[in-house]
Amino acid sequence: MRHEFIKTVKTILYGTAMATALTVSASAQSVPPGELPFGVYDPDGDFTGLQPVVIEHLFLPWEDVFLETLYDADDYAQERNRALLVTLEPWTWSRSERNTARYLQSGIESGRYDPNMKAVCDILGTLKSPVTLRFAHEMDDDNGQFIWAGWEPETYISSYRHMIDVCRASAPNISVMWSPLGDEGMEDYYPGDDYADIVGLSVFGLQAWDQAKYGGDRGFDDIFGPRYERATQFGKPIAVAELGYVGTADYVEMWKDSVRVVKEDYPQLVGVVYFNYPEVYPWPEGFGTPDWRMKNQILE
């Protein structure tokens, strides 16, 4: 049952969605061409009526959140024949009240945060849409963005497993996505086969960063390829859980024409999910907060 999310995405893609994709209006051209299942994190609703979109991505904290909105998201996804990918961040989005990494670690270890996880998963377990939970993502990226990132691997793995166990007690039929950034060392944080139904990776192309750091433009394969190779060692389906690209028209076109193409090099890749929202945390070294939204991604 925990693979229902993956099966549903494939069924939608090769069933009704492929037929619909041939007859959609011109506005759907913002969906990259290709055959891989495509999803979006889309707070502005730019993809509300567009096909083929088969995955609806949600982000939520486990503190200071009105969880009843998950029912609204479920209705929204049901109406559009989409599965739900839920990224749960173990903190509050209110920065003035945010805890430290040490406090989060001790809270998970002591069981203090069990009610937070249970409250979320009590609802996830009742939703009608296929659900995949992505908990405490990009734990391998120690850039200071997340208080659960950069921990000692054994500490992270213990905490992750405990929270997934709490969740599955309430929502036994959901899928679980383990989602590192994907750089070298990601394997140190792998929680084990029983705690990852699918591996999610993040892939962002910022042309200004490429040119400053690499001396030229990088494409989707340049970034995703090495991360995919690292992820294949686990023998799990692989998805791009967060995708974005910003640059000149040529740069954006290069990315757009690559991200949904089915390739022999990526047999375990089952879908890509676009992050259709401005960056929340500034990139380092003054590169700012790129606006990943497709309507604003082309720079002059």
TORKOL-4160 file (C-alpha; in steps of 0.2 Angstrom, whole numbers, padded with zeros to 4 digits, m for minus):
300
<pt num="1" X="0000" Y="0000" Z="0000"/>
<pt num="2" X="0014" Y="0012" Z="0003"/>
<pt num="3" X="0018" Y="0012" Z="m0016"/>
<pt num="4" X="0001" Y="0018" Z="m0020"/>
<pt num="5" X="0007" Y="0035" Z="m0023"/>
<pt num="6" X="0019" Y="0029" Z="m0036"/>
<pt num="7" X="0007" Y="0018" Z="m0045"/>
<pt num="8" X="m0006" Y="0031" Z="m0045"/>
<pt num="9" X="0005" Y="0044" Z="m0053"/>
<pt num="10" X="0010" Y="0031" Z="m0067"/>
<pt num="11" X="m0008" Y="0027" Z="m0070"/>
<pt num="12" X="m0013" Y="0045" Z="m0071"/>
<pt num="13" X="0001" Y="0049" Z="m0083"/>
<pt num="14" X="m0001" Y="0034" Z="m0095"/>
<pt num="15" X="m0020" Y="0035" Z="m0094"/>
<pt num="16" X="m0031" Y="0050" Z="m0094"/>
<pt num="17" X="m0018" Y="0063" Z="m0092"/>
<pt num="18" X="m0009" Y="0058" Z="m0108"/>
<pt num="19" X="m0025" Y="0059" Z="m0118"/>
<pt num="20" X="m0029" Y="0076" Z="m0110"/>
<pt num="21" X="m0012" Y="0083" Z="m0114"/>
<pt num="22" X="m0015" Y="0083" Z="m0132"/>
<pt num="23" X="m0030" Y="0094" Z="m0131"/>
<pt num="24" X="m0026" Y="0107" Z="m0118"/>
<pt num="25" X="m0026" Y="0125" Z="m0121"/>
<pt num="26" X="m0011" Y="0136" Z="m0126"/>
<pt num="27" X="m0009" Y="0141" Z="m0108"/>
<pt num="28" X="m0003" Y="0124" Z="m0103"/>
<pt num="29" X="0013" Y="0127" Z="m0113"/>
<pt num="30" X="0021" Y="0132" Z="m0096"/>
<pt num="31" X="0021" Y="0113" Z="m0092"/>
<pt num="32" X="0038" Y="0107" Z="m0098"/>
<pt num="33" X="0036" Y="0095" Z="m0113"/>
<pt num="34" X="0039" Y="0076" Z="m0110"/>
<pt num="35" X="0032" Y="0060" Z="m0103"/>
<pt num="36" X="0039" Y="0060" Z="m0085"/>
<pt num="37" X="0025" Y="0063" Z="m0072"/>
<pt num="38" X="0025" Y="0081" Z="m0067"/>
<pt num="39" X="0020" Y="0090" Z="m0051"/>
<pt num="40" X="0020" Y="0107" Z="m0044"/>
<pt num="41" X="0022" Y="0117" Z="m0028"/>
<pt num="42" X="0010" Y="0131" Z="m0033"/>
<pt num="43" X="0004" Y="0142" Z="m0019"/>
<pt num="44" X="m0001" Y="0156" Z="m0032"/>
<pt num="45" X="m0013" Y="0143" Z="m0041"/>
<pt num="46" X="m0004" Y="0146" Z="m0058"/>
<pt num="47" X="m0007" Y="0127" Z="m0062"/>
<pt num="48" X="m0024" Y="0126" Z="m0056"/>
<pt num="49" X="m0032" Y="0121" Z="m0072"/>
<pt num="50" X="m0017" Y="0115" Z="m0082"/>
<pt num="51" X="m0013" Y="0097" Z="m0088"/>
<pt num="52" X="m0004" Y="0086" Z="m0087"/>
<pt num="53" X="0000" Y="0089" Z="m0068"/>
<pt num="54" X="m0002" Y="0074" Z="m0058"/>
<pt num="55" X="0006" Y="0078" Z="m0041"/>
<pt num="56" X="0001" Y="0092" Z="m0029"/>
<pt num="57" X="0016" Y="0097" Z="m0018"/>
<pt num="58" X="0012" Y="0105" Z="m0001"/>
<pt num="59" X="0024" Y="0112" Z="0012"/>
<pt num="60" X="0019" Y="0114" Z="0031"/>
<pt num="61" X="0027" Y="0115" Z="0048"/>
<pt num="62" X="0022" Y="0105" Z="0062"/>
<pt num="63" X="0020" Y="0120" Z="0074"/>
<pt num="64" X="0009" Y="0135" Z="0072"/>
<pt num="65" X="m0001" Y="0127" Z="0058"/>
<pt num="66" X="m0020" Y="0125" Z="0055"/>
<pt num="67" X="m0020" Y="0107" Z="0050"/>
<pt num="68" X="m0038" Y="0107" Z="0044"/>
<pt num="69" X="m0032" Y="0115" Z="0028"/>
<pt num="70" X="m0025" Y="0098" Z="0023"/>
<pt num="71" X="m0043" Y="0093" Z="0020"/>
<pt num="72" X="m0045" Y="0107" Z="0008"/>
<pt num="73" X="m0029" Y="0102" Z="m0001"/>
<pt num="74" X="m0036" Y="0084" Z="m0002"/>
<pt num="75" X="m0052" Y="0091" Z="m0011"/>
<pt num="76" X="m0042" Y="0101" Z="m0023"/>
<pt num="77" X="m0031" Y="0086" Z="m0027"/>
<pt num="78" X="m0046" Y="0075" Z="m0029"/>
<pt num="79" X="m0055" Y="0087" Z="m0041"/>
<pt num="80" X="m0039" Y="0087" Z="m0052"/>
<pt num="81" X="m0035" Y="0069" Z="m0051"/>
<pt num="82" X="m0018" Y="0073" Z="m0042"/>
<pt num="83" X="m0008" Y="0064" Z="m0029"/>
<pt num="84" X="m0002" Y="0073" Z="m0014"/>
<pt num="85" X="0017" Y="0076" Z="m0009"/>
<pt num="86" X="0018" Y="0083" Z="0008"/>
<pt num="87" X="0034" Y="0091" Z="0014"/>
<pt num="88" X="0033" Y="0092" Z="0033"/>
<pt num="89" X="0046" Y="0103" Z="0041"/>
<pt num="90" X="0049" Y="0100" Z="0060"/>
<pt num="91" X="0049" Y="0118" Z="0066"/>
<pt num="92" X="0038" Y="0134" Z="0066"/>
<pt num="93" X="0038" Y="0146" Z="0051"/>
<pt num="94" X="0038" Y="0160" Z="0063"/>
<pt num="95" X="0057" Y="0164" Z="0064"/>
<pt num="96" X="0056" Y="0174" Z="0080"/>
<pt num="97" X="0049" Y="0158" Z="0089"/>
<pt num="98" X="0061" Y="0145" Z="0080"/>
<pt num="99" X="0070" Y="0132" Z="0091"/>
<pt num="100" X="0088" Y="0127" Z="0089"/>
<pt num="101" X="0095" Y="0111" Z="0082"/>
<pt num="102" X="0099" Y="0105" Z="0099"/>
<pt num="103" X="0082" Y="0108" Z="0106"/>
<pt num="104" X="0074" Y="0099" Z="0091"/>
<pt num="105" X="0085" Y="0084" Z="0093"/>
<pt num="106" X="0082" Y="0082" Z="0112"/>
<pt num="107" X="0063" Y="0085" Z="0109"/>
<pt num="108" X="0062" Y="0071" Z="0096"/>
<pt num="109" X="0073" Y="0059" Z="0107"/>
<pt num="110" X="0062" Y="0063" Z="0123"/>
<pt num="111" X="0046" Y="0061" Z="0114"/>
<pt num="112" X="0041" Y="0079" Z="0116"/>
<pt num="113" X="0037" Y="0081" Z="0098"/>
<pt num="114" X="0027" Y="0065" Z="0096"/>
<pt num="115" X="0011" Y="0074" Z="0097"/>
<pt num="116" X="0016" Y="0086" Z="0083"/>
<pt num="117" X="0019" Y="0072" Z="0072"/>
<pt num="118" X="0004" Y="0062" Z="0077"/>
<pt num="119" X="m0007" Y="0077" Z="0074"/>
<pt num="120" X="m0002" Y="0079" Z="0056"/>
<pt num="121" X="m0002" Y="0061" Z="0052"/>
<pt num="122" X="m0019" Y="0058" Z="0060"/>
<pt num="123" X="m0026" Y="0069" Z="0046"/>
<pt num="124" X="m0014" Y="0062" Z="0032"/>
<pt num="125" X="m0021" Y="0045" Z="0036"/>
<pt num="126" X="m0039" Y="0050" Z="0032"/>
<pt num="127" X="m0036" Y="0059" Z="0016"/>
<pt num="128" X="m0043" Y="0052" Z="0000"/>
<pt num="129" X="m0029" Y="0056" Z="m0011"/>
<pt num="130" X="m0013" Y="0045" Z="m0012"/>
<pt num="131" X="m0001" Y="0053" Z="0000"/>
<pt num="132" X="0018" Y="0053" Z="0001"/>
<pt num="133" X="0026" Y="0061" Z="0016"/>
<pt num="134" X="0043" Y="0070" Z="0014"/>
<pt num="135" X="0050" Y="0073" Z="0031"/>
<pt num="136" X="0065" Y="0084" Z="0036"/>
<pt num="137" X="0072" Y="0086" Z="0019"/>
<pt num="138" X="0090" Y="0091" Z="0013"/>
<pt num="139" X="0097" Y="0085" Z="0029"/>
<pt num="140" X="0114" Y="0083" Z="0021"/>
<pt num="141" X="0115" Y="0101" Z="0016"/>
<pt num="142" X="0124" Y="0110" Z="0031"/>
<pt num="143" X="0122" Y="0128" Z="0025"/>
<pt num="144" X="0112" Y="0134" Z="0040"/>
<pt num="145" X="0095" Y="0135" Z="0032"/>
<pt num="146" X="0087" Y="0120" Z="0041"/>
<pt num="147" X="0089" Y="0116" Z="0060"/>
<pt num="148" X="0088" Y="0098" Z="0056"/>
<pt num="149" X="0102" Y="0098" Z="0043"/>
<pt num="150" X="0120" Y="0094" Z="0046"/>
<pt num="151" X="0117" Y="0083" Z="0061"/>
<pt num="152" X="0128" Y="0068" Z="0065"/>
<pt num="153" X="0121" Y="0055" Z="0053"/>
<pt num="154" X="0117" Y="0043" Z="0067"/>
<pt num="155" X="0107" Y="0057" Z="0076"/>
<pt num="156" X="0097" Y="0061" Z="0061"/>
<pt num="157" X="0093" Y="0043" Z="0056"/>
<pt num="158" X="0087" Y="0039" Z="0074"/>
<pt num="159" X="0076" Y="0055" Z="0074"/>
<pt num="160" X="0069" Y="0052" Z="0057"/>
<pt num="161" X="0065" Y="0034" Z="0060"/>
<pt num="162" X="0056" Y="0038" Z="0076"/>
<pt num="163" X="0045" Y="0051" Z="0068"/>
<pt num="164" X="0041" Y="0040" Z="0053"/>
<pt num="165" X="0036" Y="0026" Z="0066"/>
<pt num="166" X="0025" Y="0039" Z="0075"/>
<pt num="167" X="0017" Y="0044" Z="0058"/>
<pt num="168" X="0014" Y="0026" Z="0051"/>
<pt num="169" X="0005" Y="0022" Z="0067"/>
<pt num="170" X="m0008" Y="0035" Z="0062"/>
<pt num="171" X="m0006" Y="0034" Z="0043"/>
<pt num="172" X="0000" Y="0016" Z="0038"/>
<pt num="173" X="m0005" Y="0018" Z="0020"/>
<pt num="174" X="0005" Y="0033" Z="0015"/>
<pt num="175" X="0022" Y="0032" Z="0006"/>
<pt num="176" X="0038" Y="0039" Z="0013"/>
<pt num="177" X="0050" Y="0050" Z="0003"/>
<pt num="178" X="0068" Y="0051" Z="0010"/>
<pt num="179" X="0074" Y="0067" Z="0002"/>
<pt num="180" X="0092" Y="0073" Z="0003"/>
<pt num="181" X="0099" Y="0087" Z="m0007"/>
<pt num="182" X="0110" Y="0074" Z="m0016"/>
<pt num="183" X="0128" Y="0079" Z="m0015"/>
<pt num="184" X="0142" Y="0068" Z="m0009"/>
<pt num="185" X="0139" Y="0061" Z="0008"/>
<pt num="186" X="0121" Y="0059" Z="0006"/>
<pt num="187" X="0122" Y="0041" Z="0009"/>
<pt num="188" X="0127" Y="0043" Z="0027"/>
<pt num="189" X="0110" Y="0049" Z="0031"/>
<pt num="190" X="0100" Y="0035" Z="0023"/>
<pt num="191" X="0088" Y="0028" Z="0036"/>
<pt num="192" X="0086" Y="0010" Z="0029"/>
<pt num="193" X="0075" Y="0002" Z="0016"/>
<pt num="194" X="0060" Y="0001" Z="0028"/>
<pt num="195" X="0060" Y="0020" Z="0030"/>
<pt num="196" X="0061" Y="0026" Z="0012"/>
<pt num="197" X="0049" Y="0020" Z="m0002"/>
<pt num="198" X="0056" Y="0033" Z="m0014"/>
<pt num="199" X="0071" Y="0045" Z="m0014"/>
<pt num="200" X="0068" Y="0063" Z="m0018"/>
<pt num="201" X="0082" Y="0075" Z="m0024"/>
<pt num="202" X="0083" Y="0094" Z="m0026"/>
<pt num="203" X="0089" Y="0102" Z="m0042"/>
<pt num="204" X="0090" Y="0120" Z="m0045"/>
<pt num="205" X="0098" Y="0129" Z="m0060"/>
<pt num="206" X="0102" Y="0148" Z="m0057"/>
<pt num="207" X="0112" Y="0154" Z="m0072"/>
<pt num="208" X="0120" Y="0168" Z="m0062"/>
<pt num="209" X="0127" Y="0155" Z="m0050"/>
<pt num="210" X="0133" Y="0144" Z="m0064"/>
<pt num="211" X="0142" Y="0157" Z="m0073"/>
<pt num="212" X="0151" Y="0164" Z="m0057"/>
<pt num="213" X="0155" Y="0147" Z="m0049"/>
<pt num="214" X="0157" Y="0136" Z="m0065"/>
<pt num="215" X="0162" Y="0148" Z="m0078"/>
<pt num="216" X="0147" Y="0144" Z="m0089"/>
<pt num="217" X="0129" Y="0137" Z="m0090"/>
<pt num="218" X="0125" Y="0121" Z="m0083"/>
<pt num="219" X="0110" Y="0110" Z="m0088"/>
<pt num="220" X="0098" Y="0099" Z="m0079"/>
<pt num="221" X="0109" Y="0083" Z="m0082"/>
<pt num="222" X="0125" Y="0092" Z="m0076"/>
<pt num="223" X="0117" Y="0094" Z="m0059"/>
<pt num="224" X="0105" Y="0080" Z="m0058"/>
<pt num="225" X="0116" Y="0066" Z="m0066"/>
<pt num="226" X="0128" Y="0064" Z="m0051"/>
<pt num="227" X="0115" Y="0065" Z="m0038"/>
<pt num="228" X="0105" Y="0052" Z="m0047"/>
<pt num="229" X="0120" Y="0041" Z="m0048"/>
<pt num="230" X="0122" Y="0042" Z="m0029"/>
<pt num="231" X="0104" Y="0039" Z="m0026"/>
<pt num="232" X="0103" Y="0023" Z="m0037"/>
<pt num="233" X="0113" Y="0013" Z="m0024"/>
<pt num="234" X="0097" Y="0012" Z="m0013"/>
<pt num="235" X="0087" Y="0003" Z="m0027"/>
<pt num="236" X="0072" Y="0014" Z="m0024"/>
<pt num="237" X="0062" Y="0024" Z="m0036"/>
<pt num="238" X="0069" Y="0042" Z="m0038"/>
<pt num="239" X="0060" Y="0058" Z="m0040"/>
<pt num="240" X="0065" Y="0076" Z="m0042"/>
<pt num="241" X="0056" Y="0083" Z="m0027"/>
<pt num="242" X="0061" Y="0101" Z="m0029"/>
<pt num="243" X="0065" Y="0108" Z="m0046"/>
<pt num="244" X="0068" Y="0126" Z="m0052"/>
<pt num="245" X="0078" Y="0136" Z="m0065"/>
<pt num="246" X="0080" Y="0155" Z="m0068"/>
<pt num="247" X="0090" Y="0164" Z="m0082"/>
<pt num="248" X="0090" Y="0171" Z="m0099"/>
<pt num="249" X="0077" Y="0164" Z="m0112"/>
<pt num="250" X="0090" Y="0152" Z="m0119"/>
<pt num="251" X="0095" Y="0145" Z="m0102"/>
<pt num="252" X="0077" Y="0143" Z="m0097"/>
<pt num="253" X="0072" Y="0134" Z="m0114"/>
<pt num="254" X="0087" Y="0122" Z="m0112"/>
<pt num="255" X="0081" Y="0117" Z="m0095"/>
<pt num="256" X="0063" Y="0116" Z="m0100"/>
<pt num="257" X="0067" Y="0104" Z="m0114"/>
<pt num="258" X="0076" Y="0093" Z="m0103"/>
<pt num="259" X="0067" Y="0090" Z="m0086"/>
<pt num="260" X="0053" Y="0079" Z="m0092"/>
<pt num="261" X="0062" Y="0069" Z="m0105"/>
<pt num="262" X="0062" Y="0050" Z="m0102"/>
<pt num="263" X="0080" Y="0044" Z="m0104"/>
<pt num="264" X="0089" Y="0028" Z="m0103"/>
<pt num="265" X="0102" Y="0035" Z="m0091"/>
<pt num="266" X="0088" Y="0037" Z="m0078"/>
<pt num="267" X="0078" Y="0021" Z="m0077"/>
<pt num="268" X="0073" Y="0024" Z="m0059"/>
<pt num="269" X="0067" Y="0042" Z="m0061"/>
<pt num="270" X="0048" Y="0042" Z="m0059"/>
<pt num="271" X="0044" Y="0060" Z="m0059"/>
<pt num="272" X="0048" Y="0079" Z="m0057"/>
<pt num="273" X="0040" Y="0092" Z="m0046"/>
<pt num="274" X="0042" Y="0110" Z="m0049"/>
<pt num="275" X="0045" Y="0123" Z="m0035"/>
<pt num="276" X="0034" Y="0137" Z="m0042"/>
<pt num="277" X="0037" Y="0150" Z="m0029"/>
<pt num="278" X="0051" Y="0163" Z="m0025"/>
<pt num="279" X="0066" Y="0156" Z="m0015"/>
<pt num="280" X="0062" Y="0158" Z="0004"/>
<pt num="281" X="0080" Y="0158" Z="0010"/>
<pt num="282" X="0094" Y="0169" Z="0001"/>
<pt num="283" X="0107" Y="0160" Z="m0009"/>
<pt num="284" X="0124" Y="0162" Z="m0002"/>
<pt num="285" X="0137" Y="0176" Z="m0007"/>
<pt num="286" X="0124" Y="0189" Z="m0012"/>
<pt num="287" X="0115" Y="0179" Z="m0025"/>
<pt num="288" X="0098" Y="0184" Z="m0017"/>
<pt num="289" X="0081" Y="0175" Z="m0018"/>
<pt num="290" X="0078" Y="0169" Z="m0036"/>
<pt num="291" X="0060" Y="0169" Z="m0041"/>
<pt num="292" X="0057" Y="0151" Z="m0048"/>
<pt num="293" X="0039" Y="0154" Z="m0053"/>
<pt num="294" X="0038" Y="0150" Z="m0072"/>
<pt num="295" X="0029" Y="0166" Z="m0076"/>
<pt num="296" X="0045" Y="0176" Z="m0069"/>
<pt num="297" X="0059" Y="0164" Z="m0072"/>
<pt num="298" X="0066" Y="0172" Z="m0088"/>
<pt num="299" X="0078" Y="0186" Z="m0084"/>
<pt num="300" X="0083" Y="0200" Z="m0097"/>
